[in-house]
Amino acid sequence: MKEVNKGNNIVHLAEVHETAIVKSGAKIGKNVKIGPYSVIGEHVEIGDGTEIGSHVVIEGWTEIGKNNEIFTGASIGQKPQDLKFDGEKSYLTIGDDNIIREYATIHRGTEEGGLETKIGNDNLIMAYCHVAHDCQVGNNIVMSNATNLGGHVVVEDSAVISGMVGVHQFVRIGKMTMIGAHSKVVKDVPPYILVDGHPATVNGINTVGLRRNGVNPELRKEIKQAYKYLYRSNLNVSQAIEKMDQELDASPEIEHFLRFLHNAQRGICR
């Protein structure tokens, strides 16, 4: 580790391969590693301890936090694939401790989506995944190989998305959900459930995910009852919400479930 002069840019205590290009204006933190033939754009900020493999391209107004791992061939911070995009200044923000595997692509935001794509902390984004413009991806999420998120998708904390899943624009995926491989997701996926299929339909509660995330048995029982009101009764969504509100304990998890249903814009997976 040493101070390296790359053109007009001083990279402090970083390990930058001699073939990498770090453009003037880029801000590189301490103990950053940048591999062979990688290109770092002039508006990019990279936090301490982040490791960037070979042939990675990071462009645009992109801010990457601390201790991330970005593998060979990833393309991050490029212009959005949106025909309405007209070159406006837009952003990509990535948090800490994420793993972004080979050839993943993550694009900046658009004016319609508030000009920002955002990814939280402790996520695993596997090879060939795509995160489109204006997506809001939370924390502790797994996106398996070749999964694609359309524009404006929201993924809440601790969701697991299996391989080769396609998620339609503007869909929301609730916390602690599990989406089966090869699924086509065109409607919102409420928290805590398992969906699968083409198009995706509900297959039950994500019991394994709830246990892994430390949800206690009593709360799992409440979630199971909420699921029954929504999916195993003759109630419509509004009636199910009313029933849950009246009869279930007001835990943060149940309150979140109710808020999600209230705010569903595309309908929910059934």
VMD Tcl script that draws the C-alpha trace (Angstrom):
set ca {
  {0.00 0.00 0.00}
  {1.31 3.42 -0.90}
  {0.37 6.84 -2.22}
  {0.03 6.56 -6.00}
  {-0.15 9.43 -8.50}
  {-2.55 8.49 -11.34}
  {-2.50 11.46 -13.70}
  {-3.62 14.51 -11.72}
  {-5.30 12.40 -9.06}
  {-3.60 11.41 -5.81}
  {-4.77 8.04 -4.49}
  {-3.81 7.75 -0.81}
  {-2.68 4.44 0.63}
  {-4.25 2.53 -2.23}
  {-3.03 -0.40 -4.28}
  {-3.71 0.54 -7.91}
  {-2.53 -1.71 -10.71}
  {-0.31 0.03 -13.25}
  {-2.80 -0.67 -16.06}
  {-5.81 0.78 -14.20}
  {-7.11 4.24 -15.06}
  {-8.20 6.49 -12.19}
  {-9.40 9.73 -13.72}
  {-8.67 13.14 -12.27}
  {-11.28 14.10 -9.68}
  {-12.01 10.58 -8.44}
  {-11.90 10.22 -4.67}
  {-10.30 7.00 -3.47}
  {-10.25 6.03 0.22}
  {-7.55 4.29 2.21}
  {-6.58 0.66 1.63}
  {-8.56 0.48 -1.62}
  {-7.40 -2.06 -4.21}
  {-8.01 -1.48 -7.92}
  {-7.17 -4.33 -10.28}
  {-5.75 -4.54 -13.80}
  {-7.44 -2.57 -16.60}
  {-10.18 -1.18 -14.39}
  {-11.47 2.35 -15.09}
  {-12.65 4.74 -12.38}
  {-14.49 7.87 -13.59}
  {-13.83 11.42 -12.49}
  {-16.96 11.78 -10.33}
  {-16.60 8.45 -8.52}
  {-16.03 8.14 -4.77}
  {-14.78 4.85 -3.31}
  {-14.71 4.26 0.45}
  {-11.95 2.77 2.56}
  {-11.12 -0.89 2.21}
  {-13.09 -1.53 -0.97}
  {-11.54 -4.03 -3.40}
  {-12.12 -3.71 -7.14}
  {-11.12 -6.56 -9.43}
  {-9.87 -6.48 -12.99}
  {-11.70 -4.93 -15.97}
  {-14.26 -3.17 -13.75}
  {-15.76 0.09 -15.03}
  {-17.22 2.58 -12.53}
  {-18.55 5.79 -14.05}
  {-20.91 8.69 -13.39}
  {-21.75 10.29 -10.06}
  {-21.26 7.06 -8.14}
  {-20.53 6.82 -4.43}
  {-19.39 3.46 -3.07}
  {-18.98 2.92 0.67}
  {-16.48 0.95 2.72}
  {-15.27 -2.65 2.48}
  {-17.11 -3.64 -0.67}
  {-15.86 -6.35 -3.05}
  {-16.45 -5.77 -6.76}
  {-15.42 -8.59 -9.07}
  {-14.16 -8.86 -12.65}
  {-16.09 -7.14 -15.41}
  {-18.73 -5.38 -13.31}
  {-20.13 -2.20 -14.89}
  {-21.35 0.29 -12.32}
  {-22.80 3.78 -12.58}
  {-23.45 3.85 -16.30}
  {-26.26 5.86 -17.92}
  {-29.74 4.37 -17.41}
  {-31.35 2.34 -20.16}
  {-34.36 4.65 -20.27}
  {-35.39 6.44 -23.48}
  {-36.63 9.40 -21.42}
  {-33.16 9.98 -20.00}
  {-31.73 13.18 -21.45}
  {-28.26 13.29 -19.96}
  {-29.23 14.90 -16.65}
  {-26.90 14.58 -13.68}
  {-28.00 11.52 -11.73}
  {-26.56 9.32 -9.02}
  {-25.79 5.83 -7.80}
  {-25.17 5.27 -4.10}
  {-23.86 1.94 -2.77}
  {-23.38 1.33 0.96}
  {-20.88 -0.79 2.89}
  {-19.85 -4.46 2.92}
  {-21.54 -5.44 -0.34}
  {-20.31 -8.20 -2.65}
  {-20.90 -7.50 -6.35}
  {-19.88 -10.45 -8.48}
  {-18.66 -10.86 -12.05}
  {-20.28 -8.84 -14.84}
  {-23.08 -7.40 -12.72}
  {-24.48 -4.10 -14.03}
  {-25.91 -1.30 -11.88}
  {-27.20 1.94 -13.45}
  {-27.76 5.47 -12.21}
  {-31.15 7.09 -11.63}
  {-33.46 9.23 -13.76}
  {-35.46 12.37 -13.11}
  {-38.69 10.40 -12.78}
  {-37.19 8.30 -9.99}
  {-35.63 11.12 -8.00}
  {-32.30 10.90 -9.88}
  {-30.87 8.16 -7.66}
  {-30.39 4.42 -7.65}
  {-29.56 3.23 -4.15}
  {-28.15 0.00 -2.72}
  {-27.76 -0.50 1.04}
  {-25.36 -2.63 3.07}
  {-24.33 -6.30 3.32}
  {-25.89 -7.39 0.03}
  {-24.75 -10.21 -2.26}
  {-25.35 -9.42 -5.93}
  {-24.22 -12.45 -7.89}
  {-22.78 -12.75 -11.40}
  {-24.64 -11.22 -14.36}
  {-27.30 -9.54 -12.23}
  {-28.76 -6.23 -13.39}
  {-30.05 -3.42 -11.16}
  {-31.79 -0.86 -13.36}
  {-32.25 2.88 -12.92}
  {-33.97 4.21 -9.80}
  {-34.05 0.88 -7.97}
  {-34.00 1.05 -4.18}
  {-32.31 -2.06 -2.76}
  {-32.15 -2.43 1.02}
  {-29.83 -4.44 3.28}
  {-28.88 -8.13 3.66}
  {-30.38 -9.08 0.30}
  {-29.30 -11.96 -1.92}
  {-29.73 -11.62 -5.69}
  {-28.73 -14.88 -7.33}
  {-27.10 -15.26 -10.74}
  {-28.63 -13.49 -13.76}
  {-31.50 -11.89 -11.84}
  {-32.76 -8.67 -13.42}
  {-34.53 -5.79 -11.67}
  {-36.47 -3.41 -13.93}
  {-36.50 0.32 -13.30}
  {-37.94 1.75 -10.07}
  {-38.05 -1.65 -8.31}
  {-37.93 -1.60 -4.49}
  {-36.41 -4.57 -2.65}
  {-36.78 -4.52 1.13}
  {-34.34 -5.92 3.68}
  {-33.41 -9.60 3.87}
  {-35.21 -10.66 0.68}
  {-33.78 -13.61 -1.26}
  {-34.20 -13.64 -5.04}
  {-33.17 -16.87 -6.76}
  {-31.41 -17.20 -10.09}
  {-32.68 -15.92 -13.44}
  {-35.64 -14.04 -11.97}
  {-37.14 -11.13 -13.90}
  {-38.78 -8.35 -11.87}
  {-41.06 -5.92 -13.70}
  {-40.65 -2.15 -13.42}
  {-42.13 -0.48 -10.32}
  {-42.66 -3.78 -8.47}
  {-41.98 -3.85 -4.72}
  {-40.53 -6.93 -3.02}
  {-41.23 -7.10 0.71}
  {-38.81 -7.89 3.51}
  {-37.81 -11.51 4.22}
  {-39.45 -12.79 1.03}
  {-38.16 -15.65 -1.08}
  {-38.62 -15.72 -4.86}
  {-38.07 -19.03 -6.64}
  {-35.73 -19.45 -9.60}
  {-36.84 -18.45 -13.11}
  {-39.86 -16.55 -11.76}
  {-41.51 -13.66 -13.60}
  {-42.58 -11.09 -10.99}
  {-45.14 -8.59 -12.29}
  {-46.96 -7.69 -9.05}
  {-45.86 -6.65 -5.56}
  {-44.62 -9.44 -3.29}
  {-45.83 -8.86 0.31}
  {-43.35 -9.37 3.16}
  {-42.55 -12.79 4.65}
  {-43.94 -14.95 1.85}
  {-42.64 -17.37 -0.77}
  {-43.53 -16.92 -4.44}
  {-42.61 -18.92 -7.52}
  {-43.65 -19.32 -11.12}
  {-44.20 -17.59 -14.45}
  {-45.93 -15.35 -13.52}
  {-45.06 -15.68 -9.84}
  {-47.79 -16.94 -7.51}
  {-47.85 -17.39 -3.75}
  {-46.58 -20.70 -2.37}
  {-46.78 -20.05 1.36}
  {-44.87 -18.32 4.14}
  {-41.07 -18.06 3.97}
  {-40.69 -19.95 7.24}
  {-36.99 -20.69 6.73}
  {-36.27 -17.02 6.07}
  {-38.18 -15.93 9.16}
  {-36.20 -18.34 11.33}
  {-32.89 -17.27 9.83}
  {-33.75 -13.66 10.57}
  {-34.51 -14.42 14.22}
  {-38.29 -14.01 14.13}
  {-39.58 -15.71 17.28}
  {-42.27 -18.45 17.22}
  {-45.04 -16.23 18.63}
  {-44.47 -13.61 15.95}
  {-44.28 -16.29 13.25}
  {-47.68 -17.46 14.44}
  {-49.07 -13.93 14.02}
  {-47.58 -13.70 10.53}
  {-49.14 -17.05 9.66}
  {-52.54 -15.74 10.77}
  {-52.09 -12.59 8.67}
  {-51.26 -14.82 5.71}
  {-54.43 -16.83 6.27}
  {-56.58 -13.71 6.31}
  {-55.02 -12.50 3.08}
  {-54.73 -15.75 1.13}
  {-56.82 -18.49 2.75}
  {-60.10 -16.72 3.45}
  {-62.87 -15.36 1.28}
  {-61.88 -11.79 2.18}
  {-60.72 -9.26 -0.37}
  {-57.53 -7.31 0.34}
  {-59.31 -4.39 2.04}
  {-61.30 -6.74 4.24}
  {-58.20 -8.76 5.11}
  {-56.37 -5.57 6.12}
  {-59.28 -4.60 8.36}
  {-59.34 -8.05 9.95}
  {-55.59 -7.97 10.65}
  {-55.82 -4.48 12.09}
  {-58.58 -5.55 14.48}
  {-57.37 -8.97 15.59}
  {-53.56 -9.15 15.40}
  {-51.01 -7.71 17.82}
  {-49.58 -4.37 16.74}
  {-46.00 -5.64 16.38}
  {-43.61 -3.76 14.06}
  {-43.67 -6.73 11.68}
  {-47.47 -6.82 11.38}
  {-47.61 -3.03 11.08}
  {-45.09 -3.23 8.25}
  {-47.17 -5.93 6.54}
  {-50.25 -3.69 6.72}
  {-48.40 -0.63 5.41}
  {-47.08 -2.66 2.50}
  {-50.58 -3.78 1.53}
  {-51.97 -0.26 1.90}
  {-49.30 1.07 -0.47}
  {-49.46 -1.64 -3.14}
  {-49.79 0.07 -6.51}
  {-49.55 -2.86 -8.93}
  {-51.65 -5.33 -6.97}
  {-50.10 -8.22 -5.07}
  {-49.05 -11.72 -6.05}
  {-51.88 -14.18 -5.39}
}
mol new
graphics top color blue
foreach p $ca { graphics top sphere $p radius 0.5 }
foreach p [lrange $ca 0 end-1] q [lrange $ca 1 end] { graphics top cylinder $p $q radius 0.2 }
display resetview
